[in-house]
Amino acid sequence: MGRAPAVMLTDQCKAMEGAVRKVFPGTKHRLCLWHILQNVDKNLRSHPQFTAIDRDMRTLVHESTTEEEFQGMWEEMVGKYNLQQNSWVREACSIRRRWVPVYWMDTFCAGMSSTQRSEQSNRYFKTFLSIETGLKQFIDQFEFTLKRKAEEERLLNFADKKRPLKWDQGILFEDVFRKVYTNQKFQEVKDEVYGCINTNVETLPHVLASVEMFRATSKVNEPFWKKERRCFDVSIDTVSGEYKCGCKLFEFKGIVCRHIIKCLDVLDVNVIPDKYILDRWRKDLVRGYENIRVGYYDPRESERVKRSVELTVRSDYMTTLAIHDDEAYHIYMTKTNELFKTLEAHAGIENVDAFGDGNVSTRVWGRRRLQRREPTRQAARDEVHIRDPPDRLGNGRRRMTRQPKRRKTITPNANPISTAPTNDVSSQVSGFSSSQMCGSQLNPNMSGSQRTLVLSTSQQTPQFTSSQFSQYSWFL
């Protein structure tokens, strides 16, 4: 790779540990957290309270936020389950700085605490290859697997460009990161923005005029170790654009935490420094491997690579023209500076003059320029404005009362149809003439009770014969 890795994650292999110490002396060697927790099952399975031990072990490893908190929770767990004499527990405690995340949260690991990248690659290739695969078949299957992987990446690039996730334009972090980050990483930013709902911030006395101090308090979803809320100290430097939080999420994972987002919202900051937008997750960049043509991938099929190659050719040609003399060099620098400003304005990037002396300090993403904080802003914020009461009170909220339903009553006529049981159908409908039967609005789909109600409201009850009844028998 041209240089030694900054961090290396392995299991508890002693030979690998010695090799890393010898070949990469400056590399931070960390142990895989997943393998450590798997060893809990191997070494403590015989304990009568193993289920509770496993639960408490995972809780203190994943939920502790400071070294003192982890140490206190560990000692309490060891004393609670009488694990003082267990050799594996003592060894795990002695090497805790190499596998507990709280001890290396200040080291960037892209959010990984295990060898998940290697395990995912192994699992992916095992779906197409096996130990019984022949040499020729292995080469064919290997190229097919890589071709499928490249196709999946192409579809993801298309989705990032053409099918972005929904965002809220009123929220700065969503409006900025949806332009540059892939959908998967942008979803993580949205999760942190959503977490601001359960986060409260309190302003603390600050030492420097440009540095604001806050205490962010977040509600814990599931209380652990007698805690229901987490508190972190946050420092915001509005001049240099330096943001620090006690949770160290950005230092470890590369995503700005909800505590910083909440504090920036309180300060009404509408720009994000360029250093908080990492290139490794940007969707508008062409990676180096995308220009390499192999049997399963042709870079000419990618639209982004085409544009990159064309722009590179143009840039190289203009560079050769600009190095002839001073005048050509001056023209080139002037025009490219104007082009830089136009393209940065289109992408939402601005150069910020933080100190007001003409020295550009940083580049930011946002909606407007970063302004220098006035010295009277703190005093103005501490003032409490009390408004006068209104002259007239409103009508208030109208009280809605539910009225009881009224039943419709029907008064029977003087000569209703007799409801006495009888077997003679003609006697039940006698008293209605042919013209009255035709004029009445009866529906064949009516029920028997509805037809009886309509017939009972008639004003006259003339007699008709059984032959007339046969013509209107369909009403019943």
FITISE-138866 format. One record per residue (C-alpha): residue number from 1; x, y, z. Coordinates in steps of 0.5 Angstrom, whole numbers, plus 500, padded with zeros to 3 digits. Layout:
// residues N
(nuba NUM,(X,Y,Z));
...
//
This chain:
// residues 476
(nuba 1,(500,500,500));
(nuba 2,(506,505,500));
(nuba 3,(506,506,508));
(nuba 4,(504,502,514));
(nuba 5,(497,502,516));
(nuba 6,(495,506,522));
(nuba 7,(491,501,526));
(nuba 8,(491,493,525));
(nuba 9,(485,489,528));
(nuba 10,(487,482,529));
(nuba 11,(484,476,533));
(nuba 12,(488,474,539));
(nuba 13,(494,470,535));
(nuba 14,(500,471,539));
(nuba 15,(504,470,532));
(nuba 16,(500,475,529));
(nuba 17,(502,480,535));
(nuba 18,(509,479,534));
(nuba 19,(509,480,527));
(nuba 20,(506,486,527));
(nuba 21,(510,489,533));
(nuba 22,(516,487,529));
(nuba 23,(514,489,522));
(nuba 24,(510,495,524));
(nuba 25,(512,498,530));
(nuba 26,(508,505,529));
(nuba 27,(502,501,528));
(nuba 28,(496,501,533));
(nuba 29,(495,494,534));
(nuba 30,(488,492,537));
(nuba 31,(484,486,538));
(nuba 32,(477,484,535));
(nuba 33,(472,485,540));
(nuba 34,(467,480,537));
(nuba 35,(473,474,538));
(nuba 36,(473,477,545));
(nuba 37,(466,476,547));
(nuba 38,(466,469,543));
(nuba 39,(471,467,548));
(nuba 40,(466,469,554));
(nuba 41,(462,464,552));
(nuba 42,(468,459,551));
(nuba 43,(471,460,558));
(nuba 44,(465,462,562));
(nuba 45,(459,457,560));
(nuba 46,(460,453,566));
(nuba 47,(458,458,571));
(nuba 48,(451,458,574));
(nuba 49,(450,465,572));
(nuba 50,(453,465,565));
(nuba 51,(447,468,562));
(nuba 52,(447,474,567));
(nuba 53,(454,475,566));
(nuba 54,(454,475,558));
(nuba 55,(449,480,558));
(nuba 56,(453,485,563));
(nuba 57,(459,484,560));
(nuba 58,(456,486,553));
(nuba 59,(453,492,557));
(nuba 60,(459,495,560));
(nuba 61,(463,494,554));
(nuba 62,(458,497,549));
(nuba 63,(455,503,553));
(nuba 64,(461,505,558));
(nuba 65,(463,512,555));
(nuba 66,(469,514,560));
(nuba 67,(475,509,562));
(nuba 68,(473,511,570));
(nuba 69,(466,508,568));
(nuba 70,(468,502,565));
(nuba 71,(473,500,571));
(nuba 72,(468,501,576));
(nuba 73,(463,497,572));
(nuba 74,(468,492,571));
(nuba 75,(470,491,578));
(nuba 76,(462,491,580));
(nuba 77,(461,485,575));
(nuba 78,(467,481,578));
(nuba 79,(465,482,585));
(nuba 80,(458,481,584));
(nuba 81,(459,474,580));
(nuba 82,(465,472,584));
(nuba 83,(470,472,578));
(nuba 84,(476,474,582));
(nuba 85,(480,467,581));
(nuba 86,(478,466,574));
(nuba 87,(484,466,570));
(nuba 88,(481,469,563));
(nuba 89,(477,475,567));
(nuba 90,(484,477,569));
(nuba 91,(488,476,563));
(nuba 92,(482,480,559));
(nuba 93,(482,486,564));
(nuba 94,(490,486,563));
(nuba 95,(489,487,556));
(nuba 96,(483,492,556));
(nuba 97,(486,497,553));
(nuba 98,(487,493,546));
(nuba 99,(480,491,546));
(nuba 100,(475,495,550));
(nuba 101,(473,501,545));
(nuba 102,(472,506,550));
(nuba 103,(480,506,551));
(nuba 104,(481,508,543));
(nuba 105,(475,512,541));
(nuba 106,(480,517,539));
(nuba 107,(483,513,534));
(nuba 108,(480,513,527));
(nuba 109,(477,506,525));
(nuba 110,(471,508,521));
(nuba 111,(467,505,526));
(nuba 112,(470,498,526));
(nuba 113,(472,495,533));
(nuba 114,(472,488,530));
(nuba 115,(475,484,523));
(nuba 116,(468,485,520));
(nuba 117,(471,487,513));
(nuba 118,(475,481,513));
(nuba 119,(470,477,515));
(nuba 120,(465,480,510));
(nuba 121,(469,479,504));
(nuba 122,(470,471,506));
(nuba 123,(463,470,507));
(nuba 124,(462,473,500));
(nuba 125,(467,469,496));
(nuba 126,(465,463,500));
(nuba 127,(458,463,496));
(nuba 128,(461,462,490));
(nuba 129,(468,458,491));
(nuba 130,(469,452,496));
(nuba 131,(475,448,497));
(nuba 132,(473,443,492));
(nuba 133,(473,448,486));
(nuba 134,(478,446,481));
(nuba 135,(484,451,479));
(nuba 136,(481,453,472));
(nuba 137,(474,454,475));
(nuba 138,(477,458,481));
(nuba 139,(479,463,476));
(nuba 140,(473,463,472));
(nuba 141,(469,464,479));
(nuba 142,(473,469,482));
(nuba 143,(472,474,476));
(nuba 144,(465,472,476));
(nuba 145,(465,474,483));
(nuba 146,(469,481,482));
(nuba 147,(464,482,476));
(nuba 148,(458,482,480));
(nuba 149,(461,486,486));
(nuba 150,(463,491,481));
(nuba 151,(456,491,478));
(nuba 152,(453,492,485));
(nuba 153,(458,498,486));
(nuba 154,(455,501,480));
(nuba 155,(448,500,482));
(nuba 156,(450,504,488));
(nuba 157,(453,509,485));
(nuba 158,(447,510,480));
(nuba 159,(442,510,487));
(nuba 160,(447,515,490));
(nuba 161,(446,520,484));
(nuba 162,(439,519,482));
(nuba 163,(435,517,488));
(nuba 164,(438,520,494));
(nuba 165,(434,520,501));
(nuba 166,(429,525,503));
(nuba 167,(432,531,507));
(nuba 168,(430,537,510));
(nuba 169,(432,543,507));
(nuba 170,(431,547,514));
(nuba 171,(437,543,517));
(nuba 172,(444,545,515));
(nuba 173,(447,538,516));
(nuba 174,(442,534,512));
(nuba 175,(442,540,507));
(nuba 176,(450,539,506));
(nuba 177,(451,532,507));
(nuba 178,(446,529,502));
(nuba 179,(450,533,497));
(nuba 180,(457,529,498));
(nuba 181,(456,523,502));
(nuba 182,(453,516,499));
(nuba 183,(446,514,501));
(nuba 184,(449,509,507));
(nuba 185,(453,514,510));
(nuba 186,(448,520,509));
(nuba 187,(443,515,513));
(nuba 188,(448,515,519));
(nuba 189,(448,523,519));
(nuba 190,(440,523,519));
(nuba 191,(440,518,525));
(nuba 192,(445,523,529));
(nuba 193,(440,529,527));
(nuba 194,(434,525,529));
(nuba 195,(438,524,536));
(nuba 196,(438,531,537));
(nuba 197,(430,530,539));
(nuba 198,(432,527,546));
(nuba 199,(439,532,547));
(nuba 200,(439,538,551));
(nuba 201,(445,543,552));
(nuba 202,(446,547,557));
(nuba 203,(451,553,556));
(nuba 204,(457,553,561));
(nuba 205,(462,559,562));
(nuba 206,(467,560,557));
(nuba 207,(475,562,557));
(nuba 208,(476,564,550));
(nuba 209,(472,569,547));
(nuba 210,(471,565,541));
(nuba 211,(470,558,544));
(nuba 212,(463,556,547));
(nuba 213,(463,551,552));
(nuba 214,(456,547,553));
(nuba 215,(454,541,557));
(nuba 216,(450,536,552));
(nuba 217,(445,531,556));
(nuba 218,(442,525,552));
(nuba 219,(437,521,554));
(nuba 220,(439,513,554));
(nuba 221,(434,509,551));
(nuba 222,(435,503,556));
(nuba 223,(438,505,563));
(nuba 224,(444,501,565));
(nuba 225,(449,501,571));
(nuba 226,(444,506,575));
(nuba 227,(444,511,569));
(nuba 228,(438,514,565));
(nuba 229,(442,520,562));
(nuba 230,(449,521,559));
(nuba 231,(453,528,559));
(nuba 232,(458,530,555));
(nuba 233,(462,537,555));
(nuba 234,(462,540,548));
(nuba 235,(467,546,546));
(nuba 236,(465,550,539));
(nuba 237,(471,555,536));
(nuba 238,(467,559,532));
(nuba 239,(473,562,529));
(nuba 240,(477,556,527));
(nuba 241,(472,552,526));
(nuba 242,(474,546,531));
(nuba 243,(469,542,534));
(nuba 244,(470,537,540));
(nuba 245,(465,533,544));
(nuba 246,(467,528,550));
(nuba 247,(463,522,546));
(nuba 248,(469,522,541));
(nuba 249,(464,520,535));
(nuba 250,(467,523,530));
(nuba 251,(474,521,532));
(nuba 252,(473,514,532));
(nuba 253,(467,514,526));
(nuba 254,(468,520,522));
(nuba 255,(461,522,523));
(nuba 256,(459,529,527));
(nuba 257,(455,527,533));
(nuba 258,(448,529,535));
(nuba 259,(451,533,541));
(nuba 260,(455,538,536));
(nuba 261,(449,538,532));
(nuba 262,(445,541,537));
(nuba 263,(450,546,540));
(nuba 264,(451,549,533));
(nuba 265,(444,549,532));
(nuba 266,(443,553,539));
(nuba 267,(449,558,536));
(nuba 268,(446,559,529));
(nuba 269,(452,556,525));
(nuba 270,(450,555,518));
(nuba 271,(457,553,515));
(nuba 272,(461,546,516));
(nuba 273,(468,546,516));
(nuba 274,(471,542,510));
(nuba 275,(475,537,515));
(nuba 276,(469,534,517));
(nuba 277,(467,532,511));
(nuba 278,(471,526,509));
(nuba 279,(473,524,502));
(nuba 280,(472,516,503));
(nuba 281,(465,517,503));
(nuba 282,(464,522,498));
(nuba 283,(460,520,492));
(nuba 284,(462,526,487));
(nuba 285,(470,523,487));
(nuba 286,(473,518,482));
(nuba 287,(477,513,486));
(nuba 288,(484,511,483));
(nuba 289,(481,503,482));
(nuba 290,(476,506,477));
(nuba 291,(481,508,472));
(nuba 292,(484,501,472));
(nuba 293,(481,496,466));
(nuba 294,(481,489,468));
(nuba 295,(477,483,465));
(nuba 296,(471,484,469));
(nuba 297,(470,492,469));
(nuba 298,(471,497,463));
(nuba 299,(472,504,466));
(nuba 300,(470,507,459));
(nuba 301,(463,504,461));
(nuba 302,(462,509,467));
(nuba 303,(460,516,466));
(nuba 304,(464,519,472));
(nuba 305,(470,516,469));
(nuba 306,(469,519,462));
(nuba 307,(468,526,465));
(nuba 308,(475,525,469));
(nuba 309,(479,523,464));
(nuba 310,(477,528,459));
(nuba 311,(478,533,465));
(nuba 312,(485,531,466));
(nuba 313,(487,531,459));
(nuba 314,(484,538,458));
(nuba 315,(488,540,465));
(nuba 316,(495,537,462));
(nuba 317,(494,541,456));
(nuba 318,(493,547,459));
(nuba 319,(498,546,464));
(nuba 320,(503,545,458));
(nuba 321,(501,552,455));
(nuba 322,(501,556,461));
(nuba 323,(509,554,463));
(nuba 324,(512,558,457));
(nuba 325,(512,565,460));
(nuba 326,(510,569,466));
(nuba 327,(504,572,462));
(nuba 328,(501,565,460));
(nuba 329,(502,563,467));
(nuba 330,(498,569,470));
(nuba 331,(493,568,465));
(nuba 332,(492,561,467));
(nuba 333,(492,563,475));
(nuba 334,(487,568,474));
(nuba 335,(482,564,470));
(nuba 336,(483,558,474));
(nuba 337,(482,562,480));
(nuba 338,(475,565,477));
(nuba 339,(473,558,475));
(nuba 340,(475,555,482));
(nuba 341,(470,560,485));
(nuba 342,(464,559,480));
(nuba 343,(465,551,482));
(nuba 344,(465,552,489));
(nuba 345,(459,556,489));
(nuba 346,(456,551,485));
(nuba 347,(457,546,490));
(nuba 348,(456,550,496));
(nuba 349,(463,551,498));
(nuba 350,(466,558,501));
(nuba 351,(473,560,503));
(nuba 352,(472,564,510));
(nuba 353,(476,570,512));
(nuba 354,(475,568,519));
(nuba 355,(480,573,522));
(nuba 356,(478,579,518));
(nuba 357,(485,581,516));
(nuba 358,(484,577,509));
(nuba 359,(487,571,511));
(nuba 360,(483,565,508));
(nuba 361,(483,560,514));
(nuba 362,(479,554,512));
(nuba 363,(474,552,507));
(nuba 364,(466,551,509));
(nuba 365,(460,548,506));
(nuba 366,(454,551,508));
(nuba 367,(449,557,506));
(nuba 368,(452,563,508));
(nuba 369,(459,566,510));
(nuba 370,(462,565,517));
(nuba 371,(461,571,521));
(nuba 372,(466,573,527));
(nuba 373,(462,573,533));
(nuba 374,(461,580,536));
(nuba 375,(464,581,544));
(nuba 376,(457,583,546));
(nuba 377,(453,577,543));
(nuba 378,(454,574,550));
(nuba 379,(451,580,554));
(nuba 380,(445,580,549));
(nuba 381,(444,573,550));
(nuba 382,(443,573,557));
(nuba 383,(438,579,557));
(nuba 384,(431,576,559));
(nuba 385,(426,580,555));
(nuba 386,(419,580,558));
(nuba 387,(413,582,553));
(nuba 388,(407,586,555));
(nuba 389,(401,582,556));
(nuba 390,(395,582,551));
(nuba 391,(390,588,552));
(nuba 392,(384,583,550));
(nuba 393,(384,575,552));
(nuba 394,(382,571,546));
(nuba 395,(375,567,546));
(nuba 396,(379,561,548));
(nuba 397,(378,554,545));
(nuba 398,(371,552,544));
(nuba 399,(369,546,548));
(nuba 400,(366,541,543));
(nuba 401,(360,537,547));
(nuba 402,(357,531,544));
(nuba 403,(349,531,543));
(nuba 404,(345,525,544));
(nuba 405,(342,522,537));
(nuba 406,(335,523,536));
(nuba 407,(331,517,534));
(nuba 408,(326,518,529));
(nuba 409,(319,516,531));
(nuba 410,(313,514,526));
(nuba 411,(306,515,528));
(nuba 412,(302,509,525));
(nuba 413,(295,511,521));
(nuba 414,(289,510,524));
(nuba 415,(288,504,520));
(nuba 416,(294,500,520));
(nuba 417,(295,493,517));
(nuba 418,(294,488,522));
(nuba 419,(300,484,525));
(nuba 420,(296,478,527));
(nuba 421,(299,472,524));
(nuba 422,(295,469,519));
(nuba 423,(297,464,513));
(nuba 424,(293,468,508));
(nuba 425,(298,473,504));
(nuba 426,(292,476,501));
(nuba 427,(289,478,507));
(nuba 428,(295,482,509));
(nuba 429,(296,486,503));
(nuba 430,(288,487,502));
(nuba 431,(286,494,503));
(nuba 432,(291,497,498));
(nuba 433,(288,499,491));
(nuba 434,(292,498,484));
(nuba 435,(293,505,483));
(nuba 436,(296,506,490));
(nuba 437,(301,500,489));
(nuba 438,(304,503,483));
(nuba 439,(304,510,486));
(nuba 440,(308,508,492));
(nuba 441,(315,508,492));
(nuba 442,(317,501,494));
(nuba 443,(324,498,492));
(nuba 444,(324,490,491));
(nuba 445,(331,490,495));
(nuba 446,(327,493,501));
(nuba 447,(327,488,507));
(nuba 448,(320,486,510));
(nuba 449,(320,491,515));
(nuba 450,(322,497,511));
(nuba 451,(316,495,506));
(nuba 452,(311,494,512));
(nuba 453,(313,501,514));
(nuba 454,(312,504,507));
(nuba 455,(305,500,507));
(nuba 456,(303,502,514));
(nuba 457,(303,510,512));
(nuba 458,(298,509,507));
(nuba 459,(292,514,508));
(nuba 460,(287,509,505));
(nuba 461,(286,502,505));
(nuba 462,(281,500,500));
(nuba 463,(280,493,498));
(nuba 464,(282,489,492));
(nuba 465,(281,482,490));
(nuba 466,(286,476,490));
(nuba 467,(287,477,482));
(nuba 468,(289,484,483));
(nuba 469,(294,481,488));
(nuba 470,(297,477,484));
(nuba 471,(300,482,479));
(nuba 472,(303,486,485));
(nuba 473,(306,480,489));
(nuba 474,(313,481,487));
(nuba 475,(313,487,492));
(nuba 476,(313,482,498));
//
